[in-house]
Amino acid sequence: MDDGLVVKTIYPELPPRSEYSITELGQSLLPILDAMITWGEANRDLFVRKYGQ
């Protein structure tokens, strides 16, 4: 799927090698992901009590 978030570079060598890198569009999601991590950490105990580890 070409969503523009990550770029895959394939190198024509043996053994085959490829690298992935995040695009500017992908980087724009980082503050959202950070906010989700912060929320999860703040509410971890609630979910551990309800669902276990």
PDB file of N, CA, C, O and CB in Angstrom:
ATOM      1  N   MET A   1       0.853  -1.173   0.000  1.00  0.00           N
ATOM      2  CA  MET A   1       0.000   0.000   0.000  1.00  0.00           C
ATOM      3  C   MET A   1       0.899   1.237   0.000  1.00  0.00           C
ATOM      4  O   MET A   1       1.826   1.337   0.804  1.00  0.00           O
ATOM      5  CB  MET A   1      -0.970  -0.002   1.229  1.00  0.00           C
ATOM      6  N   ASP A   2       0.631   2.141  -0.870  1.00  0.00           N
ATOM      7  CA  ASP A   2       1.428   3.365  -0.959  1.00  0.00           C
ATOM      8  C   ASP A   2       0.654   4.502  -0.300  1.00  0.00           C
ATOM      9  O   ASP A   2      -0.112   5.212  -0.952  1.00  0.00           O
ATOM     10  CB  ASP A   2       1.772   3.711  -2.446  1.00  0.00           C
ATOM     11  N   ASP A   3       0.870   4.659   1.013  1.00  0.00           N
ATOM     12  CA  ASP A   3       0.146   5.692   1.752  1.00  0.00           C
ATOM     13  C   ASP A   3       0.966   6.960   1.942  1.00  0.00           C
ATOM     14  O   ASP A   3       0.464   7.956   2.463  1.00  0.00           O
ATOM     15  CB  ASP A   3      -0.279   5.160   3.096  1.00  0.00           C
ATOM     16  N   GLY A   4       2.245   6.923   1.517  1.00  0.00           N
ATOM     17  CA  GLY A   4       3.082   8.107   1.618  1.00  0.00           C
ATOM     18  C   GLY A   4       3.687   8.346   2.986  1.00  0.00           C
ATOM     19  O   GLY A   4       4.291   9.392   3.218  1.00  0.00           O
ATOM     20  N   LEU A   5       3.535   7.383   3.906  1.00  0.00           N
ATOM     21  CA  LEU A   5       4.074   7.557   5.250  1.00  0.00           C
ATOM     22  C   LEU A   5       5.508   7.054   5.366  1.00  0.00           C
ATOM     23  O   LEU A   5       6.305   7.570   6.150  1.00  0.00           O
ATOM     24  CB  LEU A   5       3.199   6.842   6.254  1.00  0.00           C
ATOM     25  N   VAL A   6       5.819   6.030   4.564  1.00  0.00           N
ATOM     26  CA  VAL A   6       7.127   5.388   4.614  1.00  0.00           C
ATOM     27  C   VAL A   6       7.615   5.178   3.192  1.00  0.00           C
ATOM     28  O   VAL A   6       6.828   4.908   2.285  1.00  0.00           O
ATOM     29  CB  VAL A   6       7.068   4.039   5.390  1.00  0.00           C
ATOM     30  N   VAL A   7       8.925   5.304   3.008  1.00  0.00           N
ATOM     31  CA  VAL A   7       9.538   5.050   1.706  1.00  0.00           C
ATOM     32  C   VAL A   7      10.428   3.818   1.842  1.00  0.00           C
ATOM     33  O   VAL A   7      11.223   3.716   2.777  1.00  0.00           O
ATOM     34  CB  VAL A   7      10.359   6.297   1.201  1.00  0.00           C
ATOM     35  N   LYS A   8      10.291   2.895   0.913  1.00  0.00           N
ATOM     36  CA  LYS A   8      11.141   1.704   0.886  1.00  0.00           C
ATOM     37  C   LYS A   8      12.141   1.853  -0.252  1.00  0.00           C
ATOM     38  O   LYS A   8      11.768   2.077  -1.403  1.00  0.00           O
ATOM     39  CB  LYS A   8      10.292   0.399   0.717  1.00  0.00           C
ATOM     40  N   THR A   9      13.418   1.723   0.093  1.00  0.00           N
ATOM     41  CA  THR A   9      14.476   1.768  -0.911  1.00  0.00           C
ATOM     42  C   THR A   9      15.060   0.370  -1.038  1.00  0.00           C
ATOM     43  O   THR A   9      15.533  -0.204  -0.057  1.00  0.00           O
ATOM     44  CB  THR A   9      15.582   2.813  -0.534  1.00  0.00           C
ATOM     45  N   ILE A  10      15.027  -0.179  -2.251  1.00  0.00           N
ATOM     46  CA  ILE A  10      15.562  -1.511  -2.515  1.00  0.00           C
ATOM     47  C   ILE A  10      16.899  -1.358  -3.222  1.00  0.00           C
ATOM     48  O   ILE A  10      17.007  -0.662  -4.232  1.00  0.00           O
ATOM     49  CB  ILE A  10      14.569  -2.365  -3.368  1.00  0.00           C
ATOM     50  N   TYR A  11      17.916  -2.018  -2.680  1.00  0.00           N
ATOM     51  CA  TYR A  11      19.251  -1.963  -3.260  1.00  0.00           C
ATOM     52  C   TYR A  11      19.499  -3.233  -4.066  1.00  0.00           C
ATOM     53  O   TYR A  11      19.347  -4.336  -3.542  1.00  0.00           O
ATOM     54  CB  TYR A  11      20.330  -1.788  -2.157  1.00  0.00           C
ATOM     55  N   PRO A  12      19.879  -3.091  -5.336  1.00  0.00           N
ATOM     56  CA  PRO A  12      20.098  -4.260  -6.193  1.00  0.00           C
ATOM     57  C   PRO A  12      21.475  -4.886  -5.924  1.00  0.00           C
ATOM     58  O   PRO A  12      22.423  -4.690  -6.685  1.00  0.00           O
ATOM     59  CB  PRO A  12      19.974  -3.864  -7.683  1.00  0.00           C
ATOM     60  N   GLU A  13      21.555  -5.623  -4.848  1.00  0.00           N
ATOM     61  CA  GLU A  13      22.816  -6.254  -4.485  1.00  0.00           C
ATOM     62  C   GLU A  13      22.538  -7.620  -3.881  1.00  0.00           C
ATOM     63  O   GLU A  13      21.395  -7.952  -3.566  1.00  0.00           O
ATOM     64  CB  GLU A  13      23.615  -5.370  -3.500  1.00  0.00           C
ATOM     65  N   LEU A  14      23.579  -8.398  -3.724  1.00  0.00           N
ATOM     66  CA  LEU A  14      23.457  -9.715  -3.106  1.00  0.00           C
ATOM     67  C   LEU A  14      24.263  -9.720  -1.812  1.00  0.00           C
ATOM     68  O   LEU A  14      25.433  -9.338  -1.823  1.00  0.00           O
ATOM     69  CB  LEU A  14      23.942 -10.842  -4.073  1.00  0.00           C
ATOM     70  N   PRO A  15      23.682 -10.134  -0.722  1.00  0.00           N
ATOM     71  CA  PRO A  15      22.277 -10.484  -0.584  1.00  0.00           C
ATOM     72  C   PRO A  15      21.392  -9.249  -0.714  1.00  0.00           C
ATOM     73  O   PRO A  15      21.847  -8.127  -0.492  1.00  0.00           O
ATOM     74  CB  PRO A  15      22.030 -11.173   0.757  1.00  0.00           C
ATOM     75  N   PRO A  16      20.132  -9.459  -1.074  1.00  0.00           N
ATOM     76  CA  PRO A  16      19.215  -8.322  -1.242  1.00  0.00           C
ATOM     77  C   PRO A  16      19.099  -7.511   0.060  1.00  0.00           C
ATOM     78  O   PRO A  16      19.130  -8.055   1.164  1.00  0.00           O
ATOM     79  CB  PRO A  16      17.814  -8.821  -1.684  1.00  0.00           C
ATOM     80  N   ARG A  17      18.968  -6.223  -0.113  1.00  0.00           N
ATOM     81  CA  ARG A  17      18.862  -5.330   1.048  1.00  0.00           C
ATOM     82  C   ARG A  17      17.846  -4.248   0.731  1.00  0.00           C
ATOM     83  O   ARG A  17      17.760  -3.765  -0.397  1.00  0.00           O
ATOM     84  CB  ARG A  17      20.248  -4.701   1.417  1.00  0.00           C
ATOM     85  N   SER A  18      17.086  -3.881   1.735  1.00  0.00           N
ATOM     86  CA  SER A  18      16.165  -2.754   1.582  1.00  0.00           C
ATOM     87  C   SER A  18      16.168  -1.953   2.872  1.00  0.00           C
ATOM     88  O   SER A  18      16.451  -2.473   3.951  1.00  0.00           O
ATOM     89  CB  SER A  18      14.723  -3.239   1.231  1.00  0.00           C
ATOM     90  N   GLU A  19      15.849  -0.683   2.734  1.00  0.00           N
ATOM     91  CA  GLU A  19      15.772   0.224   3.880  1.00  0.00           C
ATOM     92  C   GLU A  19      14.436   0.947   3.842  1.00  0.00           C
ATOM     93  O   GLU A  19      13.884   1.225   2.777  1.00  0.00           O
ATOM     94  CB  GLU A  19      16.954   1.241   3.877  1.00  0.00           C
ATOM     95  N   TYR A  20      13.939   1.238   5.019  1.00  0.00           N
ATOM     96  CA  TYR A  20      12.698   1.989   5.154  1.00  0.00           C
ATOM     97  C   TYR A  20      13.006   3.310   5.844  1.00  0.00           C
ATOM     98  O   TYR A  20      13.826   3.363   6.760  1.00  0.00           O
ATOM     99  CB  TYR A  20      11.629   1.178   5.948  1.00  0.00           C
ATOM    100  N   SER A  21      12.349   4.371   5.406  1.00  0.00           N
ATOM    101  CA  SER A  21      12.497   5.666   6.068  1.00  0.00           C
ATOM    102  C   SER A  21      11.142   6.363   6.107  1.00  0.00           C
ATOM    103  O   SER A  21      10.292   6.175   5.237  1.00  0.00           O
ATOM    104  CB  SER A  21      13.552   6.551   5.341  1.00  0.00           C
ATOM    105  N   ILE A  22      10.976   7.166   7.137  1.00  0.00           N
ATOM    106  CA  ILE A  22       9.712   7.876   7.326  1.00  0.00           C
ATOM    107  C   ILE A  22       9.731   9.168   6.494  1.00  0.00           C
ATOM    108  O   ILE A  22      10.754   9.847   6.410  1.00  0.00           O
ATOM    109  CB  ILE A  22       9.470   8.191   8.842  1.00  0.00           C
ATOM    110  N   THR A  23       8.609   9.489   5.897  1.00  0.00           N
ATOM    111  CA  THR A  23       8.480  10.699   5.088  1.00  0.00           C
ATOM    112  C   THR A  23       8.070  11.876   5.973  1.00  0.00           C
ATOM    113  O   THR A  23       7.795  11.706   7.161  1.00  0.00           O
ATOM    114  CB  THR A  23       7.450  10.490   3.950  1.00  0.00           C
ATOM    115  N   GLU A  24       8.033  13.055   5.386  1.00  0.00           N
ATOM    116  CA  GLU A  24       7.537  14.224   6.133  1.00  0.00           C
ATOM    117  C   GLU A  24       6.102  14.000   6.590  1.00  0.00           C
ATOM    118  O   GLU A  24       5.736  14.362   7.708  1.00  0.00           O
ATOM    119  CB  GLU A  24       7.622  15.502   5.268  1.00  0.00           C
ATOM    120  N   LEU A  25       5.294  13.403   5.723  1.00  0.00           N
ATOM    121  CA  LEU A  25       3.907  13.106   6.099  1.00  0.00           C
ATOM    122  C   LEU A  25       3.876  12.150   7.287  1.00  0.00           C
ATOM    123  O   LEU A  25       3.095  12.339   8.219  1.00  0.00           O
ATOM    124  CB  LEU A  25       3.132  12.502   4.903  1.00  0.00           C
ATOM    125  N   GLY A  26       4.722  11.125   7.253  1.00  0.00           N
ATOM    126  CA  GLY A  26       4.805  10.198   8.375  1.00  0.00           C
ATOM    127  C   GLY A  26       5.264  10.888   9.647  1.00  0.00           C
ATOM    128  O   GLY A  26       4.747  10.615  10.730  1.00  0.00           O
ATOM    129  N   GLN A  27       6.232  11.778   9.516  1.00  0.00           N
ATOM    130  CA  GLN A  27       6.719  12.509  10.682  1.00  0.00           C
ATOM    131  C   GLN A  27       5.641  13.391  11.284  1.00  0.00           C
ATOM    132  O   GLN A  27       5.661  13.666  12.484  1.00  0.00           O
ATOM    133  CB  GLN A  27       7.921  13.352  10.309  1.00  0.00           C
ATOM    134  N   SER A  28       4.704  13.836  10.467  1.00  0.00           N
ATOM    135  CA  SER A  28       3.625  14.677  10.993  1.00  0.00           C
ATOM    136  C   SER A  28       2.717  13.902  11.943  1.00  0.00           C
ATOM    137  O   SER A  28       1.957  14.508  12.699  1.00  0.00           O
ATOM    138  CB  SER A  28       2.800  15.254   9.847  1.00  0.00           C
ATOM    139  N   LEU A  29       2.786  12.572  11.915  1.00  0.00           N
ATOM    140  CA  LEU A  29       1.991  11.746  12.841  1.00  0.00           C
ATOM    141  C   LEU A  29       2.662  11.573  14.200  1.00  0.00           C
ATOM    142  O   LEU A  29       2.008  11.150  15.153  1.00  0.00           O
ATOM    143  CB  LEU A  29       1.737  10.380  12.229  1.00  0.00           C
ATOM    144  N   LEU A  30       3.943  11.888  14.308  1.00  0.00           N
ATOM    145  CA  LEU A  30       4.668  11.637  15.548  1.00  0.00           C
ATOM    146  C   LEU A  30       4.060  12.335  16.768  1.00  0.00           C
ATOM    147  O   LEU A  30       3.983  11.706  17.823  1.00  0.00           O
ATOM    148  CB  LEU A  30       6.092  12.071  15.388  1.00  0.00           C
ATOM    149  N   PRO A  31       3.624  13.598  16.688  1.00  0.00           N
ATOM    150  CA  PRO A  31       2.985  14.209  17.870  1.00  0.00           C
ATOM    151  C   PRO A  31       1.702  13.477  18.280  1.00  0.00           C
ATOM    152  O   PRO A  31       1.391  13.392  19.468  1.00  0.00           O
ATOM    153  CB  PRO A  31       2.665  15.682  17.590  1.00  0.00           C
ATOM    154  N   ILE A  32       0.974  12.961  17.321  1.00  0.00           N
ATOM    155  CA  ILE A  32      -0.254  12.218  17.624  1.00  0.00           C
ATOM    156  C   ILE A  32       0.097  10.911  18.321  1.00  0.00           C
ATOM    157  O   ILE A  32      -0.538  10.545  19.310  1.00  0.00           O
ATOM    158  CB  ILE A  32      -1.069  11.942  16.333  1.00  0.00           C
ATOM    159  N   LEU A  33       1.099  10.207  17.814  1.00  0.00           N
ATOM    160  CA  LEU A  33       1.533   8.961  18.438  1.00  0.00           C
ATOM    161  C   LEU A  33       2.075   9.213  19.839  1.00  0.00           C
ATOM    162  O   LEU A  33       1.808   8.441  20.759  1.00  0.00           O
ATOM    163  CB  LEU A  33       2.595   8.275  17.577  1.00  0.00           C
ATOM    164  N   ASP A  34       2.835  10.293  20.001  1.00  0.00           N
ATOM    165  CA  ASP A  34       3.340  10.647  21.332  1.00  0.00           C
ATOM    166  C   ASP A  34       2.191  10.908  22.296  1.00  0.00           C
ATOM    167  O   ASP A  34       2.243  10.481  23.450  1.00  0.00           O
ATOM    168  CB  ASP A  34       4.251  11.881  21.252  1.00  0.00           C
ATOM    169  N   ALA A  35       1.158  11.602  21.838  1.00  0.00           N
ATOM    170  CA  ALA A  35      -0.009  11.868  22.688  1.00  0.00           C
ATOM    171  C   ALA A  35      -0.714  10.563  23.059  1.00  0.00           C
ATOM    172  O   ALA A  35      -1.186  10.417  24.186  1.00  0.00           O
ATOM    173  CB  ALA A  35      -0.994  12.821  21.973  1.00  0.00           C
ATOM    174  N   MET A  36      -0.790   9.626  22.133  1.00  0.00           N
ATOM    175  CA  MET A  36      -1.412   8.334  22.425  1.00  0.00           C
ATOM    176  C   MET A  36      -0.596   7.547  23.449  1.00  0.00           C
ATOM    177  O   MET A  36      -1.165   6.892  24.323  1.00  0.00           O
ATOM    178  CB  MET A  36      -1.570   7.514  21.138  1.00  0.00           C
ATOM    179  N   ILE A  37       0.726   7.607  23.349  1.00  0.00           N
ATOM    180  CA  ILE A  37       1.590   6.940  24.324  1.00  0.00           C
ATOM    181  C   ILE A  37       1.398   7.558  25.707  1.00  0.00           C
ATOM    182  O   ILE A  37       1.274   6.845  26.702  1.00  0.00           O
ATOM    183  CB  ILE A  37       3.074   7.031  23.893  1.00  0.00           C
ATOM    184  N   THR A  38       1.376   8.880  25.761  1.00  0.00           N
ATOM    185  CA  THR A  38       1.172   9.578  27.040  1.00  0.00           C
ATOM    186  C   THR A  38      -0.170   9.187  27.651  1.00  0.00           C
ATOM    187  O   THR A  38      -0.254   8.929  28.852  1.00  0.00           O
ATOM    188  CB  THR A  38       1.243  11.114  26.844  1.00  0.00           C
ATOM    189  N   TRP A  39      -1.211   9.141  26.837  1.00  0.00           N
ATOM    190  CA  TRP A  39      -2.536   8.756  27.318  1.00  0.00           C
ATOM    191  C   TRP A  39      -2.517   7.324  27.848  1.00  0.00           C
ATOM    192  O   TRP A  39      -3.061   7.041  28.916  1.00  0.00           O
ATOM    193  CB  TRP A  39      -3.581   8.896  26.194  1.00  0.00           C
ATOM    194  N   GLY A  40      -1.893   6.433  27.101  1.00  0.00           N
ATOM    195  CA  GLY A  40      -1.814   5.040  27.518  1.00  0.00           C
ATOM    196  C   GLY A  40      -1.065   4.870  28.828  1.00  0.00           C
ATOM    197  O   GLY A  40      -1.482   4.099  29.692  1.00  0.00           O
ATOM    198  N   GLU A  41       0.042   5.592  28.976  1.00  0.00           N
ATOM    199  CA  GLU A  41       0.805   5.517  30.220  1.00  0.00           C
ATOM    200  C   GLU A  41      -0.009   6.065  31.392  1.00  0.00           C
ATOM    201  O   GLU A  41       0.036   5.509  32.489  1.00  0.00           O
ATOM    202  CB  GLU A  41       2.127   6.291  30.086  1.00  0.00           C
ATOM    203  N   ALA A  42      -0.752   7.150  31.168  1.00  0.00           N
ATOM    204  CA  ALA A  42      -1.562   7.759  32.224  1.00  0.00           C
ATOM    205  C   ALA A  42      -2.716   6.858  32.640  1.00  0.00           C
ATOM    206  O   ALA A  42      -3.178   6.934  33.779  1.00  0.00           O
ATOM    207  CB  ALA A  42      -2.100   9.107  31.764  1.00  0.00           C
ATOM    208  N   ASN A  43      -3.185   6.013  31.742  1.00  0.00           N
ATOM    209  CA  ASN A  43      -4.348   5.162  32.018  1.00  0.00           C
ATOM    210  C   ASN A  43      -4.001   3.684  32.136  1.00  0.00           C
ATOM    211  O   ASN A  43      -4.892   2.836  32.183  1.00  0.00           O
ATOM    212  CB  ASN A  43      -5.375   5.341  30.938  1.00  0.00           C
ATOM    213  N   ARG A  44      -2.718   3.376  32.183  1.00  0.00           N
ATOM    214  CA  ARG A  44      -2.276   1.982  32.220  1.00  0.00           C
ATOM    215  C   ARG A  44      -2.902   1.214  33.369  1.00  0.00           C
ATOM    216  O   ARG A  44      -3.404   0.108  33.168  1.00  0.00           O
ATOM    217  CB  ARG A  44      -0.771   1.914  32.327  1.00  0.00           C
ATOM    218  N   ASP A  45      -2.883   1.778  34.568  1.00  0.00           N
ATOM    219  CA  ASP A  45      -3.391   1.071  35.742  1.00  0.00           C
ATOM    220  C   ASP A  45      -4.851   0.678  35.576  1.00  0.00           C
ATOM    221  O   ASP A  45      -5.242  -0.413  35.990  1.00  0.00           O
ATOM    222  CB  ASP A  45      -3.226   1.929  36.984  1.00  0.00           C
ATOM    223  N   LEU A  46      -5.655   1.530  34.988  1.00  0.00           N
ATOM    224  CA  LEU A  46      -7.054   1.224  34.745  1.00  0.00           C
ATOM    225  C   LEU A  46      -7.196  -0.033  33.902  1.00  0.00           C
ATOM    226  O   LEU A  46      -8.007  -0.903  34.218  1.00  0.00           O
ATOM    227  CB  LEU A  46      -7.744   2.397  34.064  1.00  0.00           C
ATOM    228  N   PHE A  47      -6.420  -0.136  32.840  1.00  0.00           N
ATOM    229  CA  PHE A  47      -6.523  -1.278  31.947  1.00  0.00           C
ATOM    230  C   PHE A  47      -5.912  -2.544  32.547  1.00  0.00           C
ATOM    231  O   PHE A  47      -6.392  -3.650  32.300  1.00  0.00           O
ATOM    232  CB  PHE A  47      -5.854  -0.960  30.633  1.00  0.00           C
ATOM    233  N   VAL A  48      -4.852  -2.373  33.335  1.00  0.00           N
ATOM    234  CA  VAL A  48      -4.258  -3.543  33.998  1.00  0.00           C
ATOM    235  C   VAL A  48      -5.260  -4.111  35.002  1.00  0.00           C
ATOM    236  O   VAL A  48      -5.426  -5.328  35.083  1.00  0.00           O
ATOM    237  CB  VAL A  48      -2.914  -3.167  34.712  1.00  0.00           C
ATOM    238  N   ARG A  49      -5.933  -3.243  35.772  1.00  0.00           N
ATOM    239  CA  ARG A  49      -6.935  -3.721  36.736  1.00  0.00           C
ATOM    240  C   ARG A  49      -8.088  -4.423  36.019  1.00  0.00           C
ATOM    241  O   ARG A  49      -8.593  -5.443  36.489  1.00  0.00           O
ATOM    242  CB  ARG A  49      -7.475  -2.547  37.582  1.00  0.00           C
ATOM    243  N   LYS A  50      -8.496  -3.870  34.887  1.00  0.00           N
ATOM    244  CA  LYS A  50      -9.678  -4.420  34.191  1.00  0.00           C
ATOM    245  C   LYS A  50      -9.350  -5.670  33.379  1.00  0.00           C
ATOM    246  O   LYS A  50     -10.130  -6.622  33.369  1.00  0.00           O
ATOM    247  CB  LYS A  50     -10.281  -3.365  33.268  1.00  0.00           C
ATOM    248  N   TYR A  51      -8.207  -5.677  32.703  1.00  0.00           N
ATOM    249  CA  TYR A  51      -7.899  -6.758  31.769  1.00  0.00           C
ATOM    250  C   TYR A  51      -6.685  -7.588  32.161  1.00  0.00           C
ATOM    251  O   TYR A  51      -6.350  -8.543  31.460  1.00  0.00           O
ATOM    252  CB  TYR A  51      -7.683  -6.194  30.410  1.00  0.00           C
ATOM    253  N   GLY A  52      -6.028  -7.256  33.241  1.00  0.00           N
ATOM    254  CA  GLY A  52      -4.807  -7.979  33.623  1.00  0.00           C
ATOM    255  C   GLY A  52      -3.619  -7.429  32.865  1.00  0.00           C
ATOM    256  O   GLY A  52      -3.728  -6.420  32.170  1.00  0.00           O
ATOM    257  N   GLN A  53      -2.492  -8.090  33.000  1.00  0.00           N
ATOM    258  CA  GLN A  53      -1.270  -7.615  32.359  1.00  0.00           C
ATOM    259  C   GLN A  53      -1.493  -7.552  30.890  1.00  0.00           C
ATOM    260  O   GLN A  53      -0.589  -7.174  30.144  1.00  0.00           O
ATOM    261  CB  GLN A  53      -0.072  -8.507  32.683  1.00  0.00           C
TER     262      GLN A  53
END
